[in-house]
């Protein structure tokens, strides 16, 4: 009987609401273009249906949200809705709001409430706010707010999360950017750091960021036997809303003052960039006998930056700058926010392109622009190589200018694909030959099928023209060469299902795919071989006549489509001469026999093996083994082993991470040179892992240095503390 009454009242309330006011389109936290769906256990109408009251499991639903309350009161004339003991599920923001009482103005989506608890599910952020107001711009404002990623009892005033940020004048915009004044960082109920109104913390990943104002940021501390103890105190200065600077001086007890300057800017929407400058007047000391002598101070620096400008979807400009005083500076001072490792990760995430390795002999700075239109692709570029190798800098060819024009592959007759490219480059150096190179390439490709075979034929013609401003080593300033190449590839695929009976009336079913292939490649010897070397293409002077053959095998399980892949392959060179012994520079008819095995059992196991067998005295020449385990015996394990007789290398790398007693996590990393029998690097760390924070520390040991570090990471806020 109770159920019938509830149903009748629900229908009556829904009919009244629709007839009286919800028949007019209204908005509650979002646009609504049709009457709201409302149910309740009890409905009353007062003052000639000008005020409607619903009680008991009141549910109001729109396209964008669901409101639940113990009681709801609606004023028809003003379209005010008052909720008591409510929960609001906002589908657009993937957020939940709850509290004791709230007021909604359905005309302009405004909302007021006291002691509100908000949970942003996607970010995992919990916000406890007082005097919360949501305006017509879909912004949330509060007099004060407590922000954390930890779980806590929002109704218990004595319950504090493990860590939180207390912010006054809180603003949360639809873009997820928040402002605040007088931020306090708390551990439980104790205030640990109190940041004044003029402070700014730009590195946080919360949707809560205090105002962009001048102030000091969180400090960094480092320790190492070569650098000593170091303290870095960053200072942030927002010059304008589009440009800011961060000055981060770090004093090292053994090396002096290391200065970091970073500038980020976004002048207009498609134009943004970052520049970093690191400078040190080195105060390195060496021990001579029983006395410590201070060496002559050396100026060391590194300047790196990137700019992107995309005025149109098919037109973009890019600038990379990377120059350094000496390459050892990047290795020795890989510390702090602007250290090489941190900068490499930062640029990869921000601009989707990385930096060259720190031990490379040259740093590359370049500018390039690209334009696309249909099948047309064009590119201009200019590069500078900051060389730090053993050779003379004056002999390094600088690629000062480059232009490329491509007609991307397009169909001409039937399935015939045509591709054309034209490249002009200018190289300069102080000593030796330099000048212009103009290259053109016309390629034709014809894919076709005959019976069960899939085939493709390709033919290319190359024409190169050199105009030398300085022809040192050559008899003429103008040189030409041309050559062509052709290739033909054919393969087939054979499928077969297998079903193997297993104990307990189970069967193992898998698909076996067999793919044999043969590929022939012929490249004509260039018309001239005594040519300037502007790129790797100019080093190829010999005729190539090669046949490659191999066999792919693929095993697919029901739930593992790429469980096992096996490839065996080899090349045969028709114009090579047999030799009784093998060295790295000799040509051989038969290349090494290659073997590649890949196992992927998602999500626990991944394995890859690459090996090669040499028929000219070296036998099994190369082994490469990569193993990855996840949540199988250990949380994570990575093992890499490489052995190459030709290059006389043997290296082992091991990474292990496992959690004990639910909260304690150990991380171990080892890189060992097995030829020299020494550890390249060994690192050990121990951490306490909470649901919303992490505390840890460890030690890193290399042949030249020993560093200690600790980690402090707050979920949603980022990490601070010692770095290795």
SULWO-V823746 format. One record per residue. N is the residue number from 0. RES is the residue in three letters. PSI is psi in whole degrees, 0 to 359 (NA if undefined). OMEGA is omega in degrees with one decimal (999 if undefined). BURIAL is 1 if it has 16 or more other ideal C-beta (glycine too) atoms within 10 Angstrom, else 0. Layout:
N&RES&PSI&OMEGA&BURIAL ; N&RES&PSI&OMEGA&BURIAL
This chain:
0&UNK&318&177.8&0 ; 1&UNK&320&-179.8&0 ; 2&UNK&321&179.1&0 ; 3&UNK&319&178.6&0 ; 4&UNK&316&178.8&0 ; 5&UNK&317&-179.6&1 ; 6&UNK&319&-179.9&0 ; 7&UNK&313&179.1&0 ; 8&UNK&324&178.6&1 ; 9&UNK&315&-179.7&1 ; 10&UNK&321&180.0&0 ; 11&UNK&315&-179.3&0 ; 12&UNK&318&179.0&1 ; 13&UNK&320&-179.7&1 ; 14&UNK&318&-179.6&0 ; 15&UNK&313&-178.5&1 ; 16&UNK&315&-178.6&1 ; 17&UNK&318&-176.3&0 ; 18&UNK&324&-171.8&0 ; 19&UNK&311&-173.3&0 ; 20&UNK&332&-177.2&1 ; 21&UNK&354&174.9&1 ; 22&UNK&336&173.7&0 ; 23&UNK&132&-179.0&0 ; 24&UNK&130&178.6&0 ; 25&UNK&171&-179.2&1 ; 26&UNK&135&173.9&1 ; 27&UNK&102&-175.9&1 ; 28&UNK&26&179.8&1 ; 29&UNK&164&-178.6&0 ; 30&UNK&138&177.3&0 ; 31&UNK&126&-176.4&1 ; 32&UNK&7&178.8&0 ; 33&UNK&163&-178.7&0 ; 34&UNK&144&179.5&1 ; 35&UNK&150&175.4&1 ; 36&UNK&122&-175.4&0 ; 37&UNK&137&172.7&1 ; 38&UNK&153&178.5&1 ; 39&UNK&166&178.7&1 ; 40&UNK&332&-176.2&1 ; 41&UNK&138&-178.7&1 ; 42&UNK&136&175.5&1 ; 43&UNK&146&177.8&0 ; 44&UNK&136&-177.6&0 ; 45&UNK&157&174.8&0 ; 46&UNK&54&175.8&0 ; 47&UNK&48&177.2&0 ; 48&UNK&24&175.3&0 ; 49&UNK&338&176.8&0 ; 50&UNK&129&-179.7&0 ; 51&UNK&136&-178.9&1 ; 52&UNK&128&176.9&1 ; 53&UNK&141&-178.5&1 ; 54&UNK&151&175.2&1 ; 55&UNK&101&177.9&0 ; 56&UNK&55&178.4&0 ; 57&UNK&126&-179.4&1 ; 58&UNK&122&177.2&0 ; 59&UNK&126&-173.8&1 ; 60&UNK&139&174.0&0 ; 61&UNK&184&177.3&1 ; 62&UNK&333&-172.6&0 ; 63&UNK&349&-176.9&1 ; 64&UNK&165&178.5&1 ; 65&UNK&129&179.7&0 ; 66&UNK&129&174.4&1 ; 67&UNK&138&-180.0&1 ; 68&UNK&155&173.0&1 ; 69&UNK&330&-179.0&1 ; 70&UNK&144&177.7&1 ; 71&UNK&136&179.2&1 ; 72&UNK&132&-175.4&1 ; 73&UNK&131&175.1&1 ; 74&UNK&116&-172.2&0 ; 75&UNK&317&-173.8&1 ; 76&UNK&320&-178.7&0 ; 77&UNK&346&-176.5&0 ; 78&UNK&41&174.7&1 ; 79&UNK&137&178.8&1 ; 80&UNK&124&179.2&1 ; 81&UNK&129&-178.6&1 ; 82&UNK&144&177.6&1 ; 83&UNK&134&-179.2&0 ; 84&UNK&71&-167.0&0 ; 85&UNK&164&167.3&1 ; 86&UNK&136&179.3&0 ; 87&UNK&125&178.4&1 ; 88&UNK&106&-178.6&1 ; 89&UNK&108&-176.7&1 ; 90&UNK&329&-177.2&0 ; 91&UNK&322&-179.6&0 ; 92&UNK&359&-177.0&1 ; 93&UNK&49&-174.5&0 ; 94&UNK&158&177.1&1 ; 95&UNK&134&174.6&1 ; 96&UNK&141&176.5&1 ; 97&UNK&153&-179.0&1 ; 98&UNK&185&-177.6&1 ; 99&UNK&319&-176.5&0 ; 100&UNK&141&179.3&1 ; 101&UNK&155&-178.3&1 ; 102&UNK&129&-179.9&0 ; 103&UNK&134&170.9&1 ; 104&UNK&106&-172.9&1 ; 105&UNK&352&-179.9&1 ; 106&UNK&325&-175.5&0 ; 107&UNK&19&173.9&0 ; 108&UNK&16&-179.2&1 ; 109&UNK&152&-173.4&1 ; 110&UNK&138&175.6&1 ; 111&UNK&144&178.3&1 ; 112&UNK&156&176.5&1 ; 113&UNK&141&175.7&0 ; 114&UNK&65&-176.9&1 ; 115&UNK&141&172.6&1 ; 116&UNK&124&-178.3&1 ; 117&UNK&135&177.9&1 ; 118&UNK&116&175.5&1 ; 119&UNK&103&-169.7&1 ; 120&UNK&318&-176.3&0 ; 121&UNK&316&-178.8&0 ; 122&UNK&345&-176.6&1 ; 123&UNK&29&-175.1&1 ; 124&UNK&136&177.0&1 ; 125&UNK&135&-176.6&1 ; 126&UNK&124&174.9&1 ; 127&UNK&113&-170.3&1 ; 128&UNK&150&173.9&1 ; 129&UNK&144&-179.8&0 ; 130&UNK&53&-178.6&0 ; 131&UNK&135&-179.8&1 ; 132&UNK&129&173.6&1 ; 133&UNK&119&-176.3&1 ; 134&UNK&184&-177.0&0 ; 135&UNK&344&178.5&0 ; 136&UNK&9&-179.8&0 ; 137&UNK&34&174.8&0 ; 138&UNK&140&175.9&0 ; 139&UNK&128&-179.6&1 ; 140&UNK&142&179.3&1 ; 141&UNK&149&176.4&1 ; 142&UNK&320&177.1&0 ; 143&UNK&154&-178.8&1 ; 144&UNK&147&174.2&1 ; 145&UNK&120&-173.3&1 ; 146&UNK&132&179.1&1 ; 147&UNK&165&171.9&1 ; 148&UNK&6&179.9&1 ; 149&UNK&153&174.2&1 ; 150&UNK&141&175.0&0 ; 151&UNK&163&-178.9&1 ; 152&UNK&106&-175.1&0 ; 153&UNK&338&-179.0&1 ; 154&UNK&342&-179.4&0 ; 155&UNK&111&-177.2&0 ; 156&UNK&339&-178.6&0 ; 157&UNK&354&-179.1&0 ; 158&UNK&119&178.6&0 ; 159&UNK&142&177.9&1 ; 160&UNK&164&178.5&1 ; 161&UNK&324&173.7&1 ; 162&UNK&153&179.7&1 ; 163&UNK&162&172.6&1 ; 164&UNK&126&177.4&1 ; 165&UNK&123&-172.6&1 ; 166&UNK&136&173.5&1 ; 167&UNK&156&-178.5&0 ; 168&UNK&57&-174.5&0 ; 169&UNK&136&178.0&1 ; 170&UNK&124&175.7&1 ; 171&UNK&115&-176.7&1 ; 172&UNK&167&176.9&0 ; 173&UNK&334&178.9&0 ; 174&UNK&356&178.5&0 ; 175&UNK&13&179.8&0 ; 176&UNK&127&-177.4&0 ; 177&UNK&153&176.4&1 ; 178&UNK&160&178.7&1 ; 179&UNK&164&178.2&1 ; 180&UNK&150&176.3&1 ; 181&UNK&59&-179.9&0 ; 182&UNK&137&175.3&1 ; 183&UNK&133&173.7&0 ; 184&UNK&126&-174.2&1 ; 185&UNK&142&165.3&1 ; 186&UNK&115&-167.9&0 ; 187&UNK&231&-178.1&0 ; 188&UNK&0&-178.6&0 ; 189&UNK&131&175.7&0 ; 190&UNK&121&-178.8&0 ; 191&UNK&316&179.4&0 ; 192&UNK&130&176.6&0 ; 193&UNK&116&-175.6&0 ; 194&UNK&127&-177.7&1 ; 195&UNK&176&-176.9&0 ; 196&UNK&330&-175.0&0 ; 197&UNK&10&-176.9&0 ; 198&UNK&161&-179.5&1 ; 199&UNK&139&177.5&1 ; 200&UNK&93&-171.1&1 ; 201&UNK&348&-172.0&0 ; 202&UNK&356&-174.0&1 ; 203&UNK&150&178.7&1 ; 204&UNK&0&172.8&0 ; 205&UNK&160&168.4&1 ; 206&UNK&21&179.0&1 ; 207&UNK&114&179.7&1 ; 208&UNK&122&177.5&1 ; 209&UNK&174&-173.4&1 ; 210&UNK&149&178.1&1 ; 211&UNK&87&-178.4&0 ; 212&UNK&161&-177.9&0 ; 213&UNK&139&176.9&0 ; 214&UNK&173&178.6&1 ; 215&UNK&147&178.2&0 ; 216&UNK&181&-179.6&1 ; 217&UNK&137&-179.0&1 ; 218&UNK&161&174.7&0 ; 219&UNK&145&-179.7&1 ; 220&UNK&138&176.6&1 ; 221&UNK&160&177.0&1 ; 222&UNK&132&177.8&1 ; 223&UNK&153&-175.4&1 ; 224&UNK&339&176.9&0 ; 225&UNK&331&-175.6&0 ; 226&UNK&336&-175.1&1 ; 227&UNK&200&178.6&0 ; 228&UNK&134&-178.1&0 ; 229&UNK&143&177.5&1 ; 230&UNK&125&179.5&0 ; 231&UNK&125&-179.1&1 ; 232&UNK&97&-178.0&0 ; 233&UNK&145&177.0&1 ; 234&UNK&125&-174.8&0 ; 235&UNK&135&179.4&1 ; 236&UNK&105&176.1&0 ; 237&UNK&100&-177.8&1 ; 238&UNK&314&171.8&0 ; 239&UNK&183&175.9&0 ; 240&UNK&342&-178.0&0 ; 241&UNK&343&-175.2&0 ; 242&UNK&134&174.9&0 ; 243&UNK&162&-179.8&1 ; 244&UNK&145&174.0&1 ; 245&UNK&116&177.0&1 ; 246&UNK&124&-173.7&0 ; 247&UNK&82&176.0&1 ; 248&UNK&140&177.5&0 ; 249&UNK&120&178.2&1 ; 250&UNK&123&179.1&0 ; 251&UNK&126&-173.5&1 ; 252&UNK&331&-177.3&0 ; 253&UNK&348&-172.4&0 ; 254&UNK&349&179.2&1 ; 255&UNK&203&-174.4&1 ; 256&UNK&119&176.2&0 ; 257&UNK&121&-177.0&1 ; 258&UNK&132&175.4&1 ; 259&UNK&132&175.3&1 ; 260&UNK&126&179.0&1 ; 261&UNK&137&177.1&1 ; 262&UNK&128&175.8&1 ; 263&UNK&141&-179.9&1 ; 264&UNK&152&171.8&1 ; 265&UNK&91&-173.6&0 ; 266&UNK&313&173.4&0 ; 267&UNK&167&-170.4&0 ; 268&UNK&315&-178.0&0 ; 269&UNK&3&-177.2&0 ; 270&UNK&116&177.9&0 ; 271&UNK&158&-179.2&1 ; 272&UNK&165&178.3&1 ; 273&UNK&135&174.0&1 ; 274&UNK&142&177.8&1 ; 275&UNK&135&177.2&1 ; 276&UNK&129&177.8&0 ; 277&UNK&130&-175.6&1 ; 278&UNK&141&177.9&0 ; 279&UNK&131&168.6&1 ; 280&UNK&95&-165.8&0 ; 281&UNK&134&-179.8&1 ; 282&UNK&40&-175.8&1 ; 283&UNK&139&-179.4&1 ; 284&UNK&145&176.7&0 ; 285&UNK&157&-178.0&0 ; 286&UNK&117&178.1&0 ; 287&UNK&106&-176.4&0 ; 288&UNK&235&-179.7&0 ; 289&UNK&4&-178.3&0 ; 290&UNK&148&179.5&0 ; 291&UNK&123&-175.9&0 ; 292&UNK&136&178.0&0 ; 293&UNK&121&-179.7&0 ; 294&UNK&165&175.9&0 ; 295&UNK&133&-176.4&0 ; 296&UNK&140&-177.7&0 ; 297&UNK&140&177.9&0 ; 298&UNK&121&179.3&0 ; 299&UNK&140&-176.6&1 ; 300&UNK&163&175.8&0 ; 301&UNK&128&178.8&1 ; 302&UNK&123&-176.8&1 ; 303&UNK&147&179.4&1 ; 304&UNK&163&179.1&1 ; 305&UNK&145&176.3&1 ; 306&UNK&137&174.0&1 ; 307&UNK&137&176.6&1 ; 308&UNK&118&-177.1&1 ; 309&UNK&83&-178.3&0 ; 310&UNK&333&179.9&0 ; 311&UNK&157&179.8&0 ; 312&UNK&332&-178.4&0 ; 313&UNK&15&179.6&0 ; 314&UNK&126&180.0&0 ; 315&UNK&151&179.7&1 ; 316&UNK&144&-177.3&1 ; 317&UNK&145&176.8&1 ; 318&UNK&127&174.4&1 ; 319&UNK&131&176.0&1 ; 320&UNK&131&-179.3&1 ; 321&UNK&98&178.6&1 ; 322&UNK&147&-175.9&0 ; 323&UNK&151&179.7&1 ; 324&UNK&317&173.8&1 ; 325&UNK&144&-171.6&0 ; 326&UNK&334&179.0&1 ; 327&UNK&337&179.4&0 ; 328&UNK&324&-179.7&1 ; 329&UNK&324&-178.6&1 ; 330&UNK&314&-173.6&0 ; 331&UNK&327&-176.4&1 ; 332&UNK&46&176.2&1 ; 333&UNK&68&-175.9&1 ; 334&UNK&161&174.8&1 ; 335&UNK&180&-177.1&1 ; 336&UNK&324&-176.9&1 ; 337&UNK&17&172.5&1 ; 338&UNK&164&-174.5&1 ; 339&UNK&312&-176.8&1 ; 340&UNK&316&179.1&0 ; 341&UNK&319&179.9&0 ; 342&UNK&321&179.7&1 ; 343&UNK&315&177.6&1 ; 344&UNK&318&-179.0&0 ; 345&UNK&310&-177.8&1 ; 346&UNK&326&178.4&1 ; 347&UNK&318&-179.5&0 ; 348&UNK&324&-174.5&0 ; 349&UNK&317&-173.7&0 ; 350&UNK&359&178.2&1 ; 351&UNK&30&169.1&0 ; 352&UNK&147&-168.4&0 ; 353&UNK&189&176.5&0 ; 354&UNK&156&174.3&1 ; 355&UNK&156&-177.4&0 ; 356&UNK&149&-172.6&0 ; 357&UNK&339&-179.7&1 ; 358&UNK&10&-179.9&0 ; 359&UNK&151&-175.9&0 ; 360&UNK&346&-179.7&0 ; 361&UNK&151&172.5&1 ; 362&UNK&137&-174.6&1 ; 363&UNK&124&170.1&1 ; 364&UNK&138&-176.2&1 ; 365&UNK&156&172.7&1 ; 366&UNK&137&175.6&0 ; 367&UNK&153&177.7&1 ; 368&UNK&143&-176.4&0 ; 369&UNK&145&178.5&1 ; 370&UNK&131&179.6&0 ; 371&UNK&144&171.4&1 ; 372&UNK&108&-177.1&0 ; 373&UNK&236&178.5&0 ; 374&UNK&3&-177.4&0 ; 375&UNK&130&174.3&0 ; 376&UNK&129&178.6&1 ; 377&UNK&152&-175.8&0 ; 378&UNK&135&171.1&0 ; 379&UNK&145&-178.4&1 ; 380&UNK&158&175.4&1 ; 381&UNK&136&-175.0&1 ; 382&UNK&155&173.6&1 ; 383&UNK&129&-179.8&1 ; 384&UNK&114&175.9&1 ; 385&UNK&97&-168.2&1 ; 386&UNK&136&178.8&1 ; 387&UNK&35&179.1&1 ; 388&UNK&193&-176.5&0 ; 389&UNK&340&-177.9&0 ; 390&UNK&172&178.0&0 ; 391&UNK&131&-179.8&0 ; 392&UNK&328&-177.2&0 ; 393&UNK&344&-179.0&0 ; 394&UNK&359&-178.3&0 ; 395&UNK&126&178.0&1 ; 396&UNK&126&179.6&1 ; 397&UNK&121&179.3&1 ; 398&UNK&77&-171.6&1 ; 399&UNK&331&-174.2&0 ; 400&UNK&141&174.8&0 ; 401&UNK&140&177.2&1 ; 402&UNK&132&179.3&0 ; 403&UNK&136&175.0&1 ; 404&UNK&123&-177.5&1 ; 405&UNK&136&163.3&1 ; 406&UNK&104&-175.2&0 ; 407&UNK&158&-175.0&0 ; 408&UNK&129&178.4&0 ; 409&UNK&153&-177.9&0 ; 410&UNK&139&177.1&0 ; 411&UNK&288&179.4&0 ; 412&UNK&120&-178.8&0 ; 413&UNK&233&178.8&0 ; 414&UNK&9&-178.1&0 ; 415&UNK&122&-179.3&0 ; 416&UNK&135&-177.6&1 ; 417&UNK&138&177.4&1 ; 418&UNK&132&-179.3&1 ; 419&UNK&139&177.7&1 ; 420&UNK&146&177.5&1 ; 421&UNK&125&-174.5&1 ; 422&UNK&130&174.4&1 ; 423&UNK&131&179.7&1 ; 424&UNK&152&177.5&1 ; 425&UNK&123&-179.2&1 ; 426&UNK&142&-177.4&1 ; 427&UNK&148&170.3&0 ; 428&UNK&162&-176.2&1 ; 429&UNK&327&-178.4&0 ; 430&UNK&128&-179.9&0 ; 431&UNK&180&-176.5&0 ; 432&UNK&152&174.7&1 ; 433&UNK&165&-179.7&1 ; 434&UNK&211&-172.4&1 ; 435&UNK&152&171.5&1 ; 436&UNK&128&178.3&1 ; 437&UNK&122&-176.5&0 ; 438&UNK&141&175.2&1 ; 439&UNK&148&-177.8&1 ; 440&UNK&125&175.4&0 ; 441&UNK&124&-177.0&1 ; 442&UNK&136&175.1&1 ; 443&UNK&133&-179.8&1 ; 444&UNK&135&-179.0&1 ; 445&UNK&100&175.2&0 ; 446&UNK&139&178.8&0 ; 447&UNK&168&-177.7&0 ; 448&UNK&136&175.3&0 ; 449&UNK&114&-178.8&0 ; 450&UNK&241&-177.0&0 ; 451&UNK&8&-177.7&0 ; 452&UNK&138&173.7&0 ; 453&UNK&127&-170.8&0 ; 454&UNK&156&172.8&0 ; 455&UNK&132&177.1&1 ; 456&UNK&134&178.9&1 ; 457&UNK&145&175.2&1 ; 458&UNK&135&-178.7&0 ; 459&UNK&147&176.2&1 ; 460&UNK&129&-176.6&0 ; 461&UNK&135&177.1&1 ; 462&UNK&123&-179.4&1 ; 463&UNK&138&179.7&1 ; 464&UNK&125&-179.3&0 ; 465&UNK&134&171.7&1 ; 466&UNK&108&-173.3&0 ; 467&UNK&128&172.3&1 ; 468&UNK&325&173.9&0 ; 469&UNK&115&-173.6&0 ; 470&UNK&30&-180.0&1 ; 471&UNK&123&-179.9&0 ; 472&UNK&354&179.9&0 ; 473&UNK&150&-175.2&0 ; 474&UNK&335&-176.7&0 ; 475&UNK&158&176.5&0 ; 476&UNK&336&-177.2&0 ; 477&UNK&125&-177.4&0 ; 478&UNK&146&178.2&1 ; 479&UNK&149&167.4&0 ; 480&UNK&155&179.8&1 ; 481&UNK&156&177.1&0 ; 482&UNK&171&178.7&1 ; 483&UNK&162&173.2&0 ; 484&UNK&153&177.8&0 ; 485&UNK&151&177.2&0 ; 486&UNK&153&177.7&1 ; 487&UNK&129&-179.2&0 ; 488&UNK&137&176.2&1 ; 489&UNK&143&178.6&1 ; 490&UNK&166&174.7&1 ; 491&UNK&165&-180.0&0 ; 492&UNK&133&-179.9&0 ; 493&UNK&127&-176.6&0 ; 494&UNK&144&172.9&0 ; 495&UNK&134&176.7&0 ; 496&UNK&140&176.6&0 ; 497&UNK&143&176.8&0 ; 498&UNK&114&-176.6&0 ; 499&UNK&122&179.0&0 ; 500&UNK&139&178.5&0 ; 501&UNK&165&176.3&0 ; 502&UNK&163&178.9&0 ; 503&UNK&35&175.4&0 ; 504&UNK&38&177.7&0 ; 505&UNK&155&179.8&0 ; 506&UNK&143&173.8&0 ; 507&UNK&115&-178.3&0 ; 508&UNK&129&177.9&0 ; 509&UNK&159&179.3&1 ; 510&UNK&131&177.8&0 ; 511&UNK&124&178.8&0 ; 512&UNK&126&179.5&0 ; 513&UNK&124&-177.0&0 ; 514&UNK&89&172.4&1 ; 515&UNK&146&-179.9&0 ; 516&UNK&156&175.7&1 ; 517&UNK&134&-179.8&0 ; 518&UNK&130&179.3&1 ; 519&UNK&136&179.8&1 ; 520&UNK&131&177.4&1 ; 521&UNK&128&176.4&1 ; 522&UNK&123&-179.5&1 ; 523&UNK&142&176.5&0 ; 524&UNK&133&-178.9&0 ; 525&UNK&151&-178.6&1 ; 526&UNK&332&174.2&0 ; 527&UNK&141&-178.7&0 ; 528&UNK&336&178.1&0 ; 529&UNK&84&-172.9&0 ; 530&UNK&157&172.2&1 ; 531&UNK&147&178.8&1 ; 532&UNK&101&177.9&0 ; 533&UNK&334&177.3&1 ; 534&UNK&180&-175.8&0 ; 535&UNK&331&-179.8&0 ; 536&UNK&327&-177.5&0 ; 537&UNK&350&178.7&1 ; 538&UNK&343&-177.3&0 ; 539&UNK&105&-177.1&0 ; 540&UNK&350&-173.3&0 ; 541&UNK&159&173.9&0 ; 542&UNK&139&-179.3&0 ; 543&UNK&128&179.7&0 ; 544&UNK&96&-166.1&0 ; 545&UNK&142&173.0&1 ; 546&UNK&125&176.5&0 ; 547&UNK&136&179.6&1 ; 548&UNK&149&-177.6&0 ; 549&UNK&178&-177.2&1 ; 550&UNK&122&172.9&0 ; 551&UNK&139&172.1&1 ; 552&UNK&135&-178.8&0 ; 553&UNK&130&177.6&1 ; 554&UNK&123&-177.1&1 ; 555&UNK&124&172.1&1 ; 556&UNK&172&-175.7&0 ; 557&UNK&314&-178.2&0 ; 558&UNK&7&179.8&0 ; 559&UNK&85&-173.3&0 ; 560&UNK&336&179.3&0 ; 561&UNK&51&-174.6&0 ; 562&UNK&315&-176.3&1 ; 563&UNK&129&174.2&1 ; 564&UNK&133&-179.8&1 ; 565&UNK&130&179.1&0 ; 566&UNK&130&174.2&1 ; 567&UNK&131&-174.6&0 ; 568&UNK&158&178.9&1 ; 569&UNK&158&176.8&1 ; 570&UNK&150&175.3&1 ; 571&UNK&124&-179.5&0 ; 572&UNK&116&-175.4&0 ; 573&UNK&325&-173.4&0 ; 574&UNK&15&176.5&0 ; 575&UNK&160&179.7&1 ; 576&UNK&137&176.7&0 ; 577&UNK&141&176.2&0 ; 578&UNK&143&-176.5&0 ; 579&UNK&332&178.7&0 ; 580&UNK&167&-175.1&0 ; 581&UNK&131&166.9&1 ; 582&UNK&168&-173.0&0 ; 583&UNK&338&-175.2&0 ; 584&UNK&350&-176.1&0 ; 585&UNK&150&176.3&0 ; 586&UNK&147&179.7&0 ; 587&UNK&146&178.5&1 ; 588&UNK&311&-179.8&0 ; 589&UNK&126&176.2&0 ; 590&UNK&178&174.1&1 ; 591&UNK&145&174.3&1 ; 592&UNK&117&-175.4&1 ; 593&UNK&145&177.6&1 ; 594&UNK&131&178.2&1 ; 595&UNK&127&-179.7&1 ; 596&UNK&128&177.8&1 ; 597&UNK&127&176.4&1 ; 598&UNK&130&-179.4&1 ; 599&UNK&105&176.7&1 ; 600&UNK&91&-175.3&0 ; 601&UNK&135&-0.3&0 ; 602&UNK&15&-168.4&0 ; 603&UNK&324&-167.9&0 ; 604&UNK&134&169.7&0 ; 605&UNK&135&-176.6&1 ; 606&UNK&138&176.3&1 ; 607&UNK&133&176.5&1 ; 608&UNK&131&173.7&1 ; 609&UNK&128&179.7&1 ; 610&UNK&163&178.9&1 ; 611&UNK&146&178.9&1 ; 612&UNK&129&-178.1&0 ; 613&UNK&131&-176.9&1 ; 614&UNK&6&-173.1&1 ; 615&UNK&44&170.6&1 ; 616&UNK&338&-177.0&0 ; 617&UNK&340&-179.0&1 ; 618&UNK&222&177.3&0 ; 619&UNK&105&-169.3&0 ; 620&UNK&324&-171.8&1 ; 621&UNK&137&172.7&1 ; 622&UNK&134&175.2&1 ; 623&UNK&125&-172.6&1 ; 624&UNK&126&177.5&1 ; 625&UNK&126&-179.2&1 ; 626&UNK&133&175.5&1 ; 627&UNK&128&178.3&1 ; 628&UNK&138&177.8&1 ; 629&UNK&125&178.4&0 ; 630&UNK&44&177.0&0 ; 631&UNK&101&-173.5&0 ; 632&UNK&316&174.4&0 ; 633&UNK&164&178.9&0 ; 634&UNK&310&177.9&1 ; 635&UNK&138&175.9&0 ; 636&UNK&132&175.4&1 ; 637&UNK&129&-177.7&1 ; 638&UNK&127&177.9&1 ; 639&UNK&128&177.9&1 ; 640&UNK&131&-179.8&1 ; 641&UNK&133&179.0&1 ; 642&UNK&120&-177.4&1 ; 643&UNK&112&-179.5&0 ; 644&UNK&324&-177.1&1 ; 645&UNK&320&-179.7&0 ; 646&UNK&1&177.9&0 ; 647&UNK&51&179.2&0 ; 648&UNK&147&173.6&0 ; 649&UNK&115&-171.6&1 ; 650&UNK&143&177.5&1 ; 651&UNK&132&176.5&1 ; 652&UNK&130&-177.4&1 ; 653&UNK&133&173.2&1 ; 654&UNK&132&-177.3&1 ; 655&UNK&132&176.7&1 ; 656&UNK&128&-178.9&1 ; 657&UNK&146&-179.1&0 ; 658&UNK&132&178.9&0 ; 659&UNK&146&174.9&0 ; 660&UNK&32&175.3&0 ; 661&UNK&328&-173.0&0 ; 662&UNK&331&-176.1&0 ; 663&UNK&128&-179.9&0 ; 664&UNK&132&177.6&1 ; 665&UNK&140&179.0&1 ; 666&UNK&130&-178.9&1 ; 667&UNK&134&179.4&1 ; 668&UNK&133&179.5&1 ; 669&UNK&128&172.9&1 ; 670&UNK&117&-173.0&1 ; 671&UNK&132&173.7&1 ; 672&UNK&107&-175.3&0 ; 673&UNK&340&176.1&0 ; 674&UNK&313&-179.2&0 ; 675&UNK&350&-178.4&0 ; 676&UNK&51&175.7&0 ; 677&UNK&153&178.7&0 ; 678&UNK&123&173.3&0 ; 679&UNK&316&174.7&0 ; 680&UNK&141&172.6&0 ; 681&UNK&130&-176.3&1 ; 682&UNK&134&179.2&1 ; 683&UNK&134&178.9&0 ; 684&UNK&148&177.7&1 ; 685&UNK&131&-174.7&1 ; 686&UNK&150&169.9&1 ; 687&UNK&119&-172.3&0 ; 688&UNK&115&174.4&0 ; 689&UNK&169&-179.7&0 ; 690&UNK&332&-175.4&0 ; 691&UNK&6&174.6&1 ; 692&UNK&167&179.9&1 ; 693&UNK&135&174.5&1 ; 694&UNK&130&-178.0&0 ; 695&UNK&174&178.6&1 ; 696&UNK&175&-179.8&1 ; 697&UNK&192&-177.7&1 ; 698&UNK&144&176.8&0 ; 699&UNK&128&-175.0&1 ; 700&UNK&126&172.4&0 ; 701&UNK&168&178.8&1 ; 702&UNK&338&-176.8&0 ; 703&UNK&345&-169.9&0 ; 704&UNK&153&172.2&0 ; 705&UNK&125&-177.9&0 ; 706&UNK&144&174.5&1 ; 707&UNK&147&-178.4&1 ; 708&UNK&159&168.7&1 ; 709&UNK&162&-176.6&1 ; 710&UNK&137&171.3&1 ; 711&UNK&111&-179.2&1 ; 712&UNK&130&176.6&1 ; 713&UNK&124&-176.5&1 ; 714&UNK&124&-179.2&1 ; 715&UNK&342&-176.4&1 ; 716&UNK&332&179.4&1 ; 717&UNK&189&-176.0&0 ; 718&UNK&144&178.9&0 ; 719&UNK&164&175.0&1 ; 720&UNK&201&-178.7&1 ; 721&UNK&146&174.7&1 ; 722&UNK&153&177.4&1 ; 723&UNK&NA&999&1
